[in-house]
Amino acid sequence: MGQKTHPIGLRLGIVKQSSSRWYADKDMPALLKEDELIRKYLKTRLGHAAIAQIDVERRPGKVTITVHTGRPGVVIGKRGAEVDKLRDELAQLTARKRPSTWKRSSGRSSRPSSSATTSPTS
């Protein structure tokens, strides 16, 4: 039997980037748990929206959640109503403000993906 390696763990930092981009000294376990909670919530809430990847990026006082989806219209909703509702639900879930970026991932690698950016609420 050969030794097996995890395909994503093997490529991290070389070909693929990590899905969480932040650094913390003391709060790392709590932040990891929060990232997992965010991902699980978004996958269940937006299960019908063809989510490919969820990235979490943290900066001091600001968290950016990027959702790569094949159906951005389902996520955004009419006039951004769903995005605003989702942002409020995430703020309630984690007790912080959540500016979000929504990206549409295309199945073809030759075509650049279109993106829709929402501004943070005050």
Backbone as a chain_set.jsonl record, in Angstrom:
{"seq": "MGQKTHPIGLRLGIVKQSSSRWYADKDMPALLKEDELIRKYLKTRLGHAAIAQIDVERRPGKVTITVHTGRPGVVIGKRGAEVDKLRDELAQLTARKRPSTWKRSSGRSSRPSSSATTSPTS", "coords": {"N": [[0.847, -1.177, 0.0], [0.567, 2.128, -0.925], [1.444, 5.41, 0.295], [-1.013, 7.74, 1.038], [-1.932, 11.014, 0.027], [-3.54, 14.094, 0.797], [-5.362, 15.708, -1.71], [-5.841, 18.504, -1.854], [-4.37, 19.545, 0.292], [-1.811, 18.92, -0.533], [-1.397, 20.682, -2.609], [-1.674, 23.242, -1.589], [-0.604, 26.561, -1.415], [1.026, 26.203, -3.585], [-0.319, 25.562, -6.093], [-3.001, 25.975, -5.441], [-4.92, 28.261, -3.43], [-5.46, 28.854, 0.06], [-8.722, 28.519, 1.561], [-9.33, 30.205, 3.584], [-8.158, 33.314, 4.473], [-6.335, 34.721, 6.659], [-4.754, 35.696, 9.74], [-4.128, 34.786, 13.079], [-3.184, 35.027, 16.488], [-4.01, 34.408, 19.279], [-6.781, 33.959, 19.09], [-7.286, 31.913, 17.308], [-8.538, 29.2, 17.381], [-11.254, 29.864, 17.93], [-11.87, 31.529, 15.765], [-11.517, 29.78, 13.62], [-13.577, 27.999, 14.139], [-15.721, 29.739, 13.814], [-15.433, 30.347, 11.07], [-16.011, 27.822, 9.968], [-18.653, 27.557, 10.824], [-19.843, 29.654, 9.377], [-19.423, 28.766, 6.722], [-20.874, 26.331, 6.735], [-23.465, 27.268, 7.291], [-23.946, 28.943, 5.042], [-23.819, 27.057, 2.968], [-26.037, 25.432, 3.529], [-28.118, 27.316, 3.512], [-27.922, 28.427, 0.949], [-28.105, 26.274, -0.794], [-29.309, 25.684, -3.231], [-28.102, 27.312, -5.047], [-25.853, 26.61, -6.499], [-23.15, 26.596, -5.333], [-19.698, 26.909, -5.515], [-17.376, 27.523, -4.09], [-16.391, 28.93, -0.943], [-14.882, 31.667, 0.372], [-13.105, 33.094, 3.09], [-11.987, 36.07, 4.311], [-10.118, 37.908, 6.528], [-9.602, 41.041, 8.018], [-8.29, 43.576, 10.181], [-11.027, 44.456, 12.03], [-12.761, 43.97, 9.912], [-14.486, 41.66, 7.894], [-14.478, 39.73, 5.034], [-16.522, 37.902, 2.99], [-16.436, 35.748, 0.37], [-18.347, 34.361, -2.077], [-18.309, 31.956, -4.431], [-20.281, 31.323, -7.066], [-22.47, 29.619, -9.322], [-24.914, 30.567, -9.981], [-25.622, 33.552, -9.636], [-27.825, 35.265, -9.627], [-29.784, 34.004, -8.143], [-28.694, 34.118, -5.625], [-28.328, 36.863, -5.179], [-30.852, 38.029, -5.626], [-33.908, 39.982, -6.141], [-33.104, 43.237, -6.846], [-31.073, 43.145, -4.961], [-32.11, 42.289, -2.543], [-32.027, 39.773, -1.31], [-29.307, 39.545, -0.726], [-28.949, 41.56, 1.163], [-30.604, 40.588, 3.193], [-29.308, 38.19, 3.751], [-26.853, 39.165, 4.628], [-27.631, 40.436, 7.001], [-28.505, 38.203, 8.452], [-26.096, 36.789, 8.726], [-24.66, 38.618, 10.247], [-26.138, 38.517, 12.589], [-25.679, 35.87, 13.262], [-22.95, 35.793, 13.868], [-22.458, 38.054, 15.303], [-21.227, 40.361, 14.246], [-20.343, 42.895, 11.799], [-20.833, 42.174, 8.385], [-19.48, 42.64, 5.485], [-19.918, 41.596, 2.136], [-18.772, 39.831, -0.756], [-19.844, 38.797, -3.844], [-19.286, 36.324, -6.183], [-19.486, 35.006, -9.454], [-18.824, 31.857, -10.531], [-17.543, 30.415, -13.409], [-17.912, 27.471, -15.391], [-16.051, 27.147, -17.344], [-12.611, 27.543, -17.916], [-11.378, 29.277, -19.652], [-12.838, 31.565, -19.963], [-13.188, 34.649, -18.262], [-14.593, 35.068, -14.995], [-17.653, 36.701, -14.166], [-18.392, 39.31, -11.845], [-20.206, 40.412, -9.008], [-20.336, 42.979, -6.822], [-21.094, 43.87, -3.532], [-21.693, 46.641, -1.446], [-20.527, 47.404, 1.899], [-22.825, 47.536, 4.65], [-23.861, 50.294, 6.657]], "CA": [[0.0, 0.0, 0.0], [1.28, 3.399, -0.975], [0.956, 6.416, 1.229], [-1.969, 8.625, 0.388], [-1.878, 12.412, 0.43], [-4.764, 14.847, 0.518], [-5.088, 16.462, -2.934], [-5.804, 19.955, -1.639], [-3.249, 19.823, 1.187], [-0.584, 18.8, -1.308], [-1.262, 21.801, -3.537], [-1.811, 24.544, -0.917], [0.57, 27.404, -1.515], [1.71, 25.987, -4.855], [-1.285, 25.742, -7.173], [-4.249, 26.449, -4.848], [-4.833, 29.093, -2.236], [-6.313, 28.434, 1.159], [-10.036, 29.155, 1.496], [-9.354, 31.215, 4.637], [-6.965, 34.147, 4.397], [-6.206, 35.559, 7.83], [-3.793, 35.22, 10.723], [-4.477, 35.151, 14.453], [-2.364, 34.361, 17.501], [-4.754, 33.843, 20.404], [-8.175, 33.636, 18.778], [-7.355, 31.026, 16.154], [-9.59, 28.168, 17.448], [-12.588, 30.469, 17.842], [-12.063, 32.019, 14.406], [-11.697, 28.597, 12.77], [-14.935, 27.511, 14.394], [-16.616, 30.704, 13.192], [-15.348, 30.125, 9.623], [-16.743, 26.591, 9.661], [-20.062, 27.865, 11.025], [-20.254, 30.48, 8.24], [-19.476, 27.911, 5.532], [-21.983, 25.377, 6.875], [-24.71, 28.033, 7.174], [-24.138, 29.37, 3.658], [-24.091, 25.888, 2.12], [-27.417, 24.989, 3.741], [-29.025, 28.408, 3.129], [-27.835, 28.654, -0.493], [-27.85, 24.984, -1.419], [-29.874, 25.681, -4.573], [-27.448, 28.362, -5.83], [-24.654, 26.057, -7.149], [-21.965, 27.182, -4.712], [-18.471, 26.187, -5.804], [-16.354, 27.776, -3.071], [-16.632, 30.04, -0.022], [-13.621, 32.17, 0.906], [-13.236, 34.018, 4.216], [-10.798, 36.899, 4.449], [-10.261, 38.772, 7.712], [-8.686, 42.15, 8.258], [-8.695, 44.175, 11.456], [-12.324, 45.099, 12.051], [-13.537, 43.727, 8.699], [-14.479, 40.297, 7.389], [-15.035, 39.654, 3.691], [-16.908, 36.547, 2.607], [-16.594, 35.667, -1.07], [-19.06, 33.146, -2.457], [-18.22, 31.664, -5.854], [-21.515, 30.62, -7.376], [-22.845, 29.526, -10.715], [-26.216, 31.22, -10.142], [-25.605, 34.734, -8.782], [-29.145, 35.88, -9.535], [-30.505, 33.358, -7.045], [-28.096, 34.592, -4.369], [-28.508, 38.307, -5.033], [-32.279, 38.327, -5.522], [-34.368, 41.196, -6.803], [-32.534, 44.489, -6.338], [-30.156, 42.896, -3.85], [-32.849, 42.061, -1.301], [-31.533, 38.549, -0.682], [-27.968, 39.815, -0.196], [-29.119, 42.337, 2.395], [-31.156, 39.689, 4.202], [-28.243, 37.253, 4.105], [-25.855, 39.906, 5.401], [-28.193, 40.618, 8.34], [-28.5, 36.898, 9.123], [-24.716, 36.478, 9.108], [-24.299, 39.513, 11.341], [-26.787, 37.96, 13.775], [-25.038, 34.599, 13.55], [-21.612, 35.965, 14.415], [-22.438, 39.306, 16.079], [-20.313, 41.325, 13.629], [-20.757, 43.375, 10.484], [-20.345, 41.283, 7.34], [-19.523, 43.002, 4.078], [-19.775, 40.386, 1.343], [-18.512, 39.919, -2.172], [-20.432, 37.631, -4.502], [-18.697, 36.092, -7.492], [-20.067, 33.914, -10.232], [-17.767, 31.051, -11.104], [-17.99, 29.745, -14.624], [-17.337, 26.142, -15.548], [-14.968, 27.208, -18.325], [-11.457, 28.269, -17.392], [-10.9, 30.249, -20.621], [-13.62, 32.782, -19.809], [-13.147, 35.218, -16.912], [-15.892, 35.06, -14.322], [-18.208, 38.015, -13.868], [-18.556, 39.456, -10.401], [-21.109, 41.441, -8.505], [-19.836, 43.365, -5.507], [-22.017, 44.658, -2.727], [-20.982, 47.494, -0.508], [-20.892, 47.115, 3.291], [-23.883, 48.366, 5.227], [-23.379, 51.095, 7.785]], "C": [[0.895, 1.244, 0.0], [0.712, 4.37, 0.032], [0.1, 7.423, 0.478], [-1.806, 10.049, 0.921], [-3.196, 13.082, 0.054], [-4.507, 15.743, -0.688], [-5.042, 17.97, -2.749], [-4.618, 20.322, -0.751], [-1.92, 19.767, 0.468], [-0.335, 20.045, -2.141], [-1.355, 23.174, -2.874], [-0.501, 25.322, -1.0], [1.317, 27.238, -2.819], [0.754, 26.311, -6.004], [-2.584, 26.345, -6.647], [-3.969, 27.361, -3.667], [-5.752, 28.537, -1.17], [-7.649, 29.155, 1.07], [-10.235, 30.161, 2.623], [-8.055, 31.997, 4.574], [-6.952, 35.12, 5.566], [-5.184, 34.933, 8.763], [-4.24, 35.686, 12.1], [-3.584, 34.38, 15.416], [-3.227, 33.633, 18.523], [-6.12, 33.295, 20.005], [-8.335, 32.587, 17.683], [-8.427, 29.928, 16.273], [-11.004, 28.728, 17.309], [-12.875, 30.962, 16.423], [-12.236, 30.869, 13.417], [-13.109, 28.036, 12.913], [-15.962, 28.437, 13.741], [-16.61, 30.557, 11.67], [-16.142, 28.891, 9.216], [-18.249, 26.804, 9.812], [-20.615, 28.679, 9.848], [-20.412, 29.617, 6.994], [-20.662, 26.945, 5.586], [-23.325, 26.096, 6.693], [-24.981, 28.425, 5.723], [-24.44, 28.199, 2.736], [-25.514, 25.378, 2.307], [-28.411, 26.05, 3.261], [-29.084, 28.595, 1.622], [-27.539, 27.362, -1.247], [-28.313, 24.911, -2.857], [-29.152, 26.637, -5.517], [-26.145, 27.904, -6.487], [-23.376, 26.704, -6.63], [-20.759, 26.297, -4.987], [-17.466, 26.33, -4.663], [-16.776, 28.962, -2.218], [-15.296, 30.429, 0.587], [-13.905, 33.165, 2.019], [-11.911, 34.753, 4.358], [-11.033, 37.869, 5.596], [-9.163, 39.825, 7.727], [-9.106, 42.763, 9.58], [-10.011, 44.932, 11.337], [-13.2, 44.83, 10.836], [-13.377, 42.273, 8.262], [-15.149, 40.309, 6.019], [-15.293, 38.195, 3.362], [-17.173, 36.571, 1.103], [-17.217, 34.322, -1.403], [-18.963, 33.006, -3.963], [-19.427, 30.795, -6.207], [-21.781, 30.621, -8.874], [-24.155, 30.237, -11.013], [-26.294, 32.47, -9.253], [-26.963, 35.407, -8.634], [-29.973, 35.296, -8.414], [-29.995, 33.89, -5.708], [-28.421, 36.059, -4.139], [-29.98, 38.667, -4.864], [-32.65, 39.607, -6.247], [-33.828, 42.423, -6.086], [-31.673, 44.298, -5.102], [-30.829, 42.61, -2.528], [-32.328, 40.823, -0.564], [-30.151, 38.755, -0.065], [-28.072, 40.568, 1.116], [-29.65, 41.45, 3.525], [-30.094, 38.705, 4.692], [-27.175, 37.926, 4.957], [-26.339, 40.118, 6.84], [-28.182, 39.309, 9.125], [-27.093, 36.507, 9.565], [-24.239, 37.371, 10.244], [-24.908, 39.024, 12.648], [-26.084, 36.688, 14.226], [-23.701, 34.778, 14.262], [-21.431, 37.243, 15.217], [-21.381, 40.283, 15.575], [-20.914, 41.823, 12.33], [-20.093, 42.5, 9.432], [-20.477, 41.902, 5.952], [-19.229, 41.762, 3.246], [-19.485, 40.716, -0.105], [-19.044, 38.658, -2.8], [-19.826, 37.51, -5.873], [-19.385, 34.924, -8.162], [-18.915, 33.133, -10.836], [-18.306, 30.354, -12.336], [-17.284, 28.402, -14.737], [-16.163, 26.117, -16.505], [-13.824, 28.037, -17.778], [-10.968, 29.335, -18.362], [-11.623, 31.588, -20.499], [-13.472, 33.346, -18.41], [-14.532, 35.247, -16.298], [-16.352, 36.48, -14.057], [-18.401, 38.115, -12.361], [-19.52, 40.587, -10.097], [-20.678, 41.753, -7.089], [-20.883, 44.181, -4.797], [-21.223, 45.464, -1.732], [-21.423, 47.168, 0.911], [-21.98, 48.062, 3.781], [-23.329, 49.118, 6.421], [-24.261, 50.927, 8.97]], "O": [[1.825, 1.383, 0.795], [-0.382, 4.166, 0.558], [0.472, 7.891, -0.598], [-1.574, 10.257, 2.112], [-3.87, 12.675, -0.892], [-3.519, 16.478, -0.695], [-4.272, 18.647, -3.43], [-3.932, 21.309, -1.017], [-0.994, 20.496, 0.824], [0.816, 20.425, -2.357], [-1.134, 24.184, -3.543], [0.57, 24.798, -0.692], [2.173, 28.064, -3.137], [1.0, 27.228, -6.787], [-3.21, 27.149, -7.339], [-2.94, 27.256, -3.0], [-6.712, 27.828, -1.472], [-7.716, 30.275, 0.563], [-11.219, 30.901, 2.615], [-6.972, 31.413, 4.615], [-7.498, 36.219, 5.471], [-4.798, 33.776, 8.591], [-4.674, 36.824, 12.274], [-3.268, 33.214, 15.18], [-3.188, 32.407, 18.626], [-6.559, 32.273, 20.534], [-9.442, 32.4, 17.18], [-9.179, 29.741, 15.317], [-11.851, 28.131, 16.644], [-13.997, 30.827, 15.935], [-13.02, 30.978, 12.474], [-13.745, 27.651, 11.932], [-16.955, 27.972, 13.181], [-17.666, 30.632, 11.041], [-16.868, 28.92, 8.222], [-19.032, 26.288, 9.015], [-21.723, 28.421, 9.379], [-21.416, 29.719, 6.288], [-21.368, 26.767, 4.594], [-24.216, 25.584, 6.015], [-26.097, 28.264, 5.228], [-25.24, 28.337, 1.811], [-26.138, 24.935, 1.343], [-29.435, 25.713, 2.667], [-30.144, 28.883, 1.067], [-26.799, 27.369, -2.231], [-27.756, 24.139, -3.637], [-29.547, 26.764, -6.677], [-25.396, 28.742, -6.989], [-22.613, 27.29, -7.398], [-20.785, 25.094, -4.729], [-16.784, 25.368, -4.309], [-17.433, 29.885, -2.7], [-14.649, 29.614, 1.245], [-14.823, 33.98, 1.918], [-10.854, 34.138, 4.506], [-12.043, 38.572, 5.622], [-7.987, 39.55, 7.488], [-10.207, 42.48, 10.053], [-10.096, 45.932, 10.624], [-14.283, 45.405, 10.73], [-12.272, 41.729, 8.261], [-16.252, 40.833, 5.862], [-14.394, 37.358, 3.445], [-18.026, 37.318, 0.624], [-16.678, 33.272, -1.052], [-19.478, 33.848, -4.699], [-19.571, 29.678, -5.709], [-21.358, 31.527, -9.594], [-24.475, 30.483, -12.176], [-26.965, 32.446, -8.222], [-27.224, 36.052, -7.619], [-30.776, 35.997, -7.798], [-30.772, 34.089, -4.774], [-28.754, 36.454, -3.022], [-30.317, 39.521, -4.044], [-31.809, 40.238, -6.887], [-34.059, 42.626, -4.893], [-31.561, 45.208, -4.28], [-30.182, 42.681, -1.483], [-32.205, 40.83, 0.661], [-29.855, 38.205, 0.996], [-27.366, 40.255, 2.075], [-29.201, 41.55, 4.667], [-29.993, 38.423, 5.886], [-26.654, 37.326, 5.897], [-25.559, 39.997, 7.785], [-27.885, 39.301, 10.319], [-26.912, 35.957, 10.651], [-23.49, 36.922, 11.112], [-24.272, 39.105, 13.699], [-25.914, 36.454, 15.422], [-23.361, 34.002, 15.155], [-20.352, 37.485, 15.756], [-20.718, 40.953, 16.367], [-21.876, 41.25, 11.818], [-18.928, 42.128, 9.57], [-21.5, 41.703, 5.297], [-18.374, 40.959, 3.618], [-19.903, 41.755, -0.615], [-18.733, 37.558, -2.343], [-19.84, 38.463, -6.652], [-19.811, 33.974, -7.506], [-18.111, 33.695, -11.579], [-19.392, 29.774, -12.312], [-16.176, 28.231, -14.228], [-15.365, 25.181, -16.489], [-14.045, 29.119, -17.234], [-10.216, 30.222, -17.958], [-11.085, 32.625, -20.886], [-13.614, 32.6, -17.442], [-15.528, 35.43, -16.999], [-15.543, 37.359, -13.76], [-18.558, 37.099, -11.684], [-19.625, 41.57, -10.831], [-20.661, 40.862, -6.24], [-21.491, 45.077, -5.382], [-20.192, 45.012, -1.233], [-22.546, 46.711, 1.126], [-22.046, 49.225, 3.383], [-22.434, 48.632, 7.113], [-24.011, 51.527, 10.015]]}, "num_chains": 1, "name": "protein.A"}
